Amino acid sequence: MLYQYQFACDRRNLKSVRDFVSGVLRDEHFPESEIPAVVLAVDEICANLIEHSHQSDPNDVIEVQMRVSPETVVCEIIDRDGIFFDFSAHTNPDIRQMVREGRNGGVGLMLVKRLVDKVELERHGTQSTWRLTKINPRSEGGFPQNGSS
């Protein structure tokens, strides 16, 4: 089943995004111990898009779509007409260097990559789609072999 949620690009809407994601996962009986990781990963991507892609413009909208199967949960965060971020060029920051310099921030994507099993970014025209996949630890095989979700 496909679940969809749209929200305006305002950080105050992140709580409703987290509630949506956790509600879907609970309704679909995804393991309770895995829900916080998925919620935090989606929240981090949405927060980055609000701030960096849309400069917190509440007239812009982001959409979250979720598909839950016995094997995986796939969360797609769809950003239409925002500023594109080249994820393929992203490298994890040097945490020790950041601490030495007293910098904060900049670790969100590294965190997302650790929270979920697969992170993908596709671009079609002006639309970017972040796809986060988390394997259900109760499943037998993890990612489906036929490439479908």
Accessible surface in RSA format (square Angstrom, percent):
REM  Atomic radii and reference values for relative SASA: ProtOr
REM  Chains: A
REM  Algorithm: Lee & Richards
REM  Probe-radius: 1.40
REM  Slices: 20
REM RES _ NUM      All-atoms   Total-Side   Main-Chain    Non-polar    All polar
REM                ABS   REL    ABS   REL    ABS   REL    ABS   REL    ABS   REL
RES MET A   1   166.97  86.5 112.17  74.2  54.80 130.5 105.64  89.8  61.33  81.3
RES LEU A   2    73.04  40.7  49.82  35.6  23.22  58.4  49.82  35.0  23.22  62.5
RES TYR A   3    41.48  19.4  37.79  21.5   3.69   9.6  32.85  24.7   8.63  10.6
RES GLN A   4   102.44  57.3  73.91  54.0  28.52  67.9  15.72  33.5  86.72  65.8
RES TYR A   5    63.51  29.7  59.42  33.8   4.09  10.6  46.69  35.1  16.82  20.7
RES GLN A   6   109.09  61.0  87.34  63.8  21.74  51.8  22.49  47.9  86.60  65.7
RES PHE A   7    10.79   5.4   2.55   1.6   8.24  21.4  10.79   6.5   0.00   0.0
RES ALA A   8    33.05  30.4  27.59  42.6   5.46  12.4  27.59  38.8   5.46  14.5
RES CYS A   9     0.00   0.0   0.00   0.0   0.00   0.0   0.00   0.0   0.00   0.0
RES ASP A  10    25.50  17.9  24.41  24.3   1.08   2.6   7.27  17.1  18.22  18.2
RES ARG A  11   122.46  51.4 113.01  57.6   9.45  22.5  48.31  66.0  74.14  44.9
RES ARG A  12   202.18  84.9 174.88  89.1  27.30  65.0  87.59 119.7 114.59  69.4
RES ASN A  13    42.96  29.6  41.99  40.6   0.98   2.4   2.58   6.2  40.39  39.0
RES LEU A  14     9.57   5.3   9.57   6.8   0.00   0.0   9.57   6.7   0.00   0.0
RES LYS A  15   123.64  60.3 122.20  75.0   1.44   3.4  95.70  86.1  27.94  29.8
RES SER A  16    41.37  35.0  35.28  47.1   6.08  14.0  36.27  77.2   5.09   7.1
RES VAL A  17     0.36   0.2   0.36   0.3   0.00   0.0   0.36   0.3   0.00   0.0
RES ARG A  18    88.15  37.0  86.76  44.2   1.39   3.3  27.76  37.9  60.39  36.6
RES ASP A  19    73.32  51.4  64.80  64.5   8.52  20.1  27.32  64.3  46.00  45.9
RES PHE A  20    34.84  17.4  24.08  14.9  10.76  28.0  33.71  20.4   1.13   3.2
RES VAL A  21     0.29   0.2   0.29   0.3   0.00   0.0   0.29   0.3   0.00   0.0
RES SER A  22    18.64  15.7  18.64  24.9   0.00   0.0   6.88  14.6  11.76  16.5
RES GLY A  23    28.54  35.2   0.00   N/A  28.54  35.2  28.54  78.3   0.00   0.0
RES VAL A  24     8.15   5.4   7.03   6.4   1.11   2.7   7.10   6.2   1.04   2.8
RES LEU A  25     0.00   0.0   0.00   0.0   0.00   0.0   0.00   0.0   0.00   0.0
RES ARG A  26   117.35  49.3 105.17  53.6  12.18  29.0  50.84  69.5  66.50  40.3
RES ASP A  27   103.94  72.8  81.93  81.5  22.01  52.1  21.31  50.2  82.63  82.4
RES GLU A  28    59.19  34.0  41.29  31.2  17.90  42.6   3.24   6.3  55.96  45.7
RES HIS A  29   141.84  77.5 131.08  91.1  10.75  27.5  94.22  97.1  47.62  55.4
RES PHE A  30     7.50   3.8   0.81   0.5   6.68  17.4   1.90   1.2   5.59  16.0
RES PRO A  31     6.62   4.8   6.62   6.0   0.00   0.0   6.62   5.5   0.00   0.0
RES GLU A  32    97.77  56.1  91.14  69.0   6.63  15.8  63.09 122.0  34.68  28.3
RES SER A  33    95.22  80.5  60.55  80.8  34.67  79.9  57.29 122.0  37.93  53.1
RES GLU A  34    35.95  20.6  35.72  27.0   0.23   0.6   0.85   1.6  35.10  28.7
RES ILE A  35     2.54   1.4   2.54   1.9   0.00   0.0   2.54   1.8   0.00   0.0
RES PRO A  36    85.17  62.1  77.11  70.3   8.06  29.3  82.53  68.1   2.64  16.4
RES ALA A  37    19.08  17.5  15.64  24.1   3.45   7.8  17.77  25.0   1.31   3.5
RES VAL A  38     2.27   1.5   2.27   2.1   0.00   0.0   2.27   2.0   0.00   0.0
RES VAL A  39    17.63  11.6  16.97  15.4   0.66   1.6  16.97  14.7   0.66   1.8
RES LEU A  40    75.30  41.9  73.95  52.9   1.34   3.4  75.26  52.9   0.04   0.1
RES ALA A  41     0.05   0.0   0.05   0.1   0.00   0.0   0.05   0.1   0.00   0.0
RES VAL A  42     0.14   0.1   0.14   0.1   0.00   0.0   0.14   0.1   0.00   0.0
RES ASP A  43    18.83  13.2  18.57  18.5   0.26   0.6   0.08   0.2  18.76  18.7
RES GLU A  44    37.02  21.3  36.96  28.0   0.05   0.1   0.05   0.1  36.96  30.2
RES ILE A  45     1.37   0.8   1.34   1.0   0.02   0.1   1.34   1.0   0.02   0.1
RES CYS A  46     0.00   0.0   0.00   0.0   0.00   0.0   0.00   0.0   0.00   0.0
RES ALA A  47     9.08   8.3   8.64  13.3   0.43   1.0   8.99  12.7   0.09   0.2
RES ASN A  48    39.14  27.0  38.13  36.8   1.01   2.4  13.67  32.9  25.47  24.6
RES LEU A  49    11.24   6.3  10.96   7.8   0.28   0.7  11.24   7.9   0.00   0.0
RES ILE A  50     0.00   0.0   0.00   0.0   0.00   0.0   0.00   0.0   0.00   0.0
RES GLU A  51    87.02  50.0  80.17  60.7   6.85  16.3  22.79  44.1  64.23  52.4
RES HIS A  52   113.64  62.1 102.73  71.4  10.92  27.9  69.11  71.2  44.54  51.8
RES SER A  53     7.24   6.1   2.97   4.0   4.27   9.8   3.88   8.3   3.36   4.7
RES HIS A  54     5.91   3.2   2.12   1.5   3.80   9.7   2.84   2.9   3.07   3.6
RES GLN A  55   113.29  63.4  90.29  66.0  23.00  54.8  64.27 136.8  49.02  37.2
RES SER A  56    52.06  44.0  40.16  53.6  11.90  27.4  27.71  59.0  24.35  34.1
RES ASP A  57    52.45  36.7  48.55  48.3   3.90   9.2  16.54  38.9  35.91  35.8
RES PRO A  58    78.90  57.5  68.10  62.1  10.81  39.3  68.13  56.3  10.77  67.0
RES ASN A  59   131.39  90.6 102.68  99.2  28.70  69.1  28.59  68.8 102.80  99.4
RES ASP A  60    47.16  33.0  42.93  42.7   4.23  10.0   7.57  17.8  39.59  39.5
RES VAL A  61    66.00  43.4  56.84  51.5   9.16  22.1  56.84  49.4   9.16  24.8
RES ILE A  62     0.03   0.0   0.00   0.0   0.03   0.1   0.03   0.0   0.00   0.0
RES GLU A  63     6.31   3.6   6.31   4.8   0.00   0.0   0.00   0.0   6.31   5.2
RES VAL A  64     0.00   0.0   0.00   0.0   0.00   0.0   0.00   0.0   0.00   0.0
RES GLN A  65    22.19  12.4  21.85  16.0   0.34   0.8   0.00   0.0  22.19  16.8
RES MET A  66     0.00   0.0   0.00   0.0   0.00   0.0   0.00   0.0   0.00   0.0
RES ARG A  67    92.97  39.0  91.81  46.8   1.16   2.8  32.20  44.0  60.77  36.8
RES VAL A  68    20.31  13.4   4.45   4.0  15.86  38.2   4.62   4.0  15.70  42.6
RES SER A  69    30.77  26.0  22.76  30.4   8.01  18.5  27.87  59.4   2.90   4.1
RES PRO A  70   103.90  75.7  90.36  82.4  13.55  49.2 100.78  83.2   3.12  19.4
RES GLU A  71    61.96  35.6  61.96  46.9   0.00   0.0  15.07  29.1  46.90  38.3
RES THR A  72     2.87   2.0   2.54   2.6   0.33   0.8   1.00   1.3   1.87   2.8
RES VAL A  73     0.54   0.4   0.54   0.5   0.00   0.0   0.54   0.5   0.00   0.0
RES VAL A  74     6.30   4.1   5.78   5.2   0.51   1.2   5.78   5.0   0.51   1.4
RES CYS A  75     0.81   0.6   0.81   0.9   0.00   0.0   0.00   0.0   0.81   0.9
RES GLU A  76    23.08  13.3  23.08  17.5   0.00   0.0   0.35   0.7  22.73  18.6
RES ILE A  77     0.00   0.0   0.00   0.0   0.00   0.0   0.00   0.0   0.00   0.0
RES ILE A  78     9.78   5.6   9.73   7.3   0.05   0.1   9.73   7.0   0.05   0.1
RES ASP A  79     2.68   1.9   2.17   2.2   0.51   1.2   0.00   0.0   2.68   2.7
RES ARG A  80    98.91  41.5  92.93  47.4   5.98  14.2  48.43  66.2  50.49  30.6
RES ASP A  81   109.95  77.0  81.49  81.1  28.46  67.3  31.20  73.4  78.75  78.5
RES GLY A  82    18.56  22.9   0.00   N/A  18.56  22.9   2.42   6.6  16.14  36.2
RES ILE A  83   105.55  60.1  95.90  71.4   9.65  23.3 100.95  72.7   4.61  12.5
RES PHE A  84    66.13  33.1  41.68  25.8  24.46  63.6  43.24  26.2  22.89  65.5
RES PHE A  85    88.51  44.3  82.51  51.1   6.00  15.6  85.73  52.0   2.78   8.0
RES ASP A  86    73.98  51.8  66.73  66.4   7.25  17.1  26.01  61.2  47.97  47.8
RES PHE A  87    32.99  16.5  28.17  17.4   4.82  12.5  28.17  17.1   4.82  13.8
RES SER A  88   105.07  88.8  64.00  85.4  41.07  94.6  57.06 121.5  48.02  67.3
RES ALA A  89    73.75  67.8  44.06  68.0  29.69  67.5  55.38  78.0  18.37  48.7
RES HIS A  90    43.33  23.7  22.11  15.4  21.22  54.3  21.62  22.3  21.71  25.3
RES THR A  91   110.22  78.4  95.92  97.2  14.30  34.1  70.20  94.3  40.02  60.5
RES ASN A  92    77.74  53.6  53.63  51.8  24.11  58.0  15.49  37.3  62.24  60.2
RES PRO A  93    35.08  25.6  16.05  14.6  19.03  69.2  26.76  22.1   8.32  51.7
RES ASP A  94    84.90  59.5  69.96  69.6  14.94  35.3  36.09  84.9  48.82  48.7
RES ILE A  95    74.63  42.5  71.30  53.1   3.33   8.0  71.30  51.3   3.33   9.0
RES ARG A  96   184.69  77.5 181.71  92.6   2.98   7.1  55.96  76.5 128.74  78.0
RES GLN A  97    61.14  34.2  61.14  44.7   0.00   0.0  19.94  42.4  41.20  31.2
RES MET A  98    11.96   6.2  11.96   7.9   0.00   0.0  11.51   9.8   0.45   0.6
RES VAL A  99   110.04  72.4  94.26  85.3  15.78  38.0  98.52  85.6  11.52  31.2
RES ARG A 100   163.11  68.5 124.56  63.5  38.55  91.8  76.08 104.0  87.03  52.7
RES GLU A 101    93.07  53.4  58.81  44.5  34.26  81.6  36.89  71.4  56.18  45.9
RES GLY A 102    66.60  82.1   0.00   N/A  66.60  82.1  34.32  94.2  32.28  72.3
RES ARG A 103   130.85  54.9 112.06  57.1  18.79  44.7  53.12  72.6  77.73  47.1
RES ASN A 104   141.69  97.7 118.26 114.3  23.43  56.4  37.56  90.4 104.13 100.7
RES GLY A 105    47.66  58.8   0.00   N/A  47.66  58.8  36.75 100.8  10.91  24.4
RES GLY A 106    62.37  76.9   0.00   N/A  62.37  76.9  39.53 108.5  22.84  51.2
RES VAL A 107    50.34  33.1  50.16  45.4   0.18   0.4  50.16  43.6   0.18   0.5
RES GLY A 108    11.36  14.0   0.00   N/A  11.36  14.0   5.64  15.5   5.72  12.8
RES LEU A 109    17.45   9.7  15.06  10.8   2.39   6.0  15.06  10.6   2.39   6.4
RES MET A 110    18.85   9.8  18.53  12.3   0.33   0.8  14.71  12.5   4.14   5.5
RES LEU A 111    63.20  35.2  62.20  44.5   1.00   2.5  63.20  44.4   0.00   0.0
RES VAL A 112     0.46   0.3   0.46   0.4   0.00   0.0   0.46   0.4   0.00   0.0
RES LYS A 113    74.66  36.4  56.51  34.7  18.16  43.2  38.94  35.0  35.73  38.1
RES ARG A 114   179.79  75.5 145.58  74.2  34.21  81.5  56.03  76.6 123.76  75.0
RES LEU A 115    30.54  17.0  28.80  20.6   1.75   4.4  30.39  21.3   0.15   0.4
RES VAL A 116     8.69   5.7   1.00   0.9   7.69  18.5   1.73   1.5   6.95  18.9
RES ASP A 117    72.04  50.5  39.01  38.8  33.03  78.1   9.32  21.9  62.72  62.6
RES LYS A 118    91.99  44.9  86.20  52.9   5.79  13.8  45.41  40.9  46.57  49.6
RES VAL A 119    26.24  17.3   4.88   4.4  21.37  51.5   4.88   4.2  21.37  57.9
RES GLU A 120    54.16  31.1  49.65  37.6   4.51  10.7  20.36  39.4  33.80  27.6
RES LEU A 121    36.76  20.5   5.60   4.0  31.15  78.3   5.60   3.9  31.15  83.8
RES GLU A 122    67.10  38.5  62.10  47.0   5.00  11.9  27.22  52.6  39.88  32.6
RES ARG A 123   118.43  49.7  91.76  46.8  26.66  63.5  25.11  34.3  93.32  56.6
RES HIS A 124   120.11  65.6 108.58  75.5  11.53  29.5  84.81  87.4  35.29  41.1
RES GLY A 125    65.41  80.7   0.00   N/A  65.41  80.7  44.14 121.1  21.27  47.6
RES THR A 126    87.01  61.9  79.69  80.8   7.32  17.4  62.28  83.7  24.73  37.4
RES GLN A 127    50.71  28.4  50.30  36.8   0.41   1.0   9.61  20.5  41.09  31.2
RES SER A 128     8.72   7.4   8.72  11.6   0.00   0.0   3.91   8.3   4.81   6.7
RES THR A 129     8.60   6.1   8.47   8.6   0.13   0.3   4.60   6.2   4.00   6.0
RES TRP A 130     8.85   3.6   8.85   4.3   0.00   0.0   6.81   3.6   2.04   3.3
RES ARG A 131    45.28  19.0  45.26  23.1   0.02   0.1  15.48  21.2  29.80  18.1
RES LEU A 132     1.87   1.0   1.14   0.8   0.74   1.9   1.20   0.8   0.67   1.8
RES THR A 133     7.29   5.2   7.29   7.4   0.00   0.0   3.31   4.4   3.98   6.0
RES LYS A 134    27.63  13.5  27.38  16.8   0.25   0.6   2.24   2.0  25.39  27.0
RES ILE A 135    44.64  25.4  40.92  30.5   3.72   9.0  40.92  29.5   3.72  10.1
RES ASN A 136    12.55   8.7  12.27  11.9   0.28   0.7   0.00   0.0  12.55  12.1
RES PRO A 137    81.22  59.2  45.93  41.9  35.29 128.3  55.95  46.2  25.27 157.1
RES ARG A 138   159.66  67.0 128.11  65.3  31.55  75.1  67.80  92.7  91.86  55.7
RES SER A 139    26.29  22.2   2.64   3.5  23.65  54.5  10.71  22.8  15.58  21.8
RES GLU A 140   179.70 103.2 142.34 107.7  37.35  88.9  66.82 129.2 112.88  92.2
RES GLY A 141    59.25  73.1   0.00   N/A  59.25  73.1  37.25 102.2  22.00  49.3
RES GLY A 142    10.92  13.5   0.00   N/A  10.92  13.5   7.23  19.8   3.69   8.3
RES PHE A 143    73.86  37.0  68.51  42.4   5.35  13.9  68.51  41.5   5.35  15.3
RES PRO A 144    44.44  32.4  25.48  23.2  18.96  68.9  35.52  29.3   8.92  55.5
RES GLN A 145   173.78  97.2 138.25 101.0  35.53  84.6  69.77 148.5 104.00  78.9
RES ASN A 146   124.11  85.6  83.66  80.8  40.45  97.4  47.90 115.3  76.21  73.7
RES GLY A 147    71.43  88.1   0.00   N/A  71.43  88.1  39.92 109.5  31.51  70.6
RES SER A 148    62.52  52.8  52.66  70.3   9.85  22.7  46.87  99.8  15.65  21.9
RES SER A 149    83.03  70.2  35.30  47.1  47.74 110.0  21.00  44.7  62.03  86.9
END  Absolute sums over single chains surface
CHAIN  1 A     8377.5       6541.6       1835.9       4318.3       4059.2
END  Absolute sums over all chains
TOTAL          8377.5       6541.6       1835.9       4318.3       4059.2
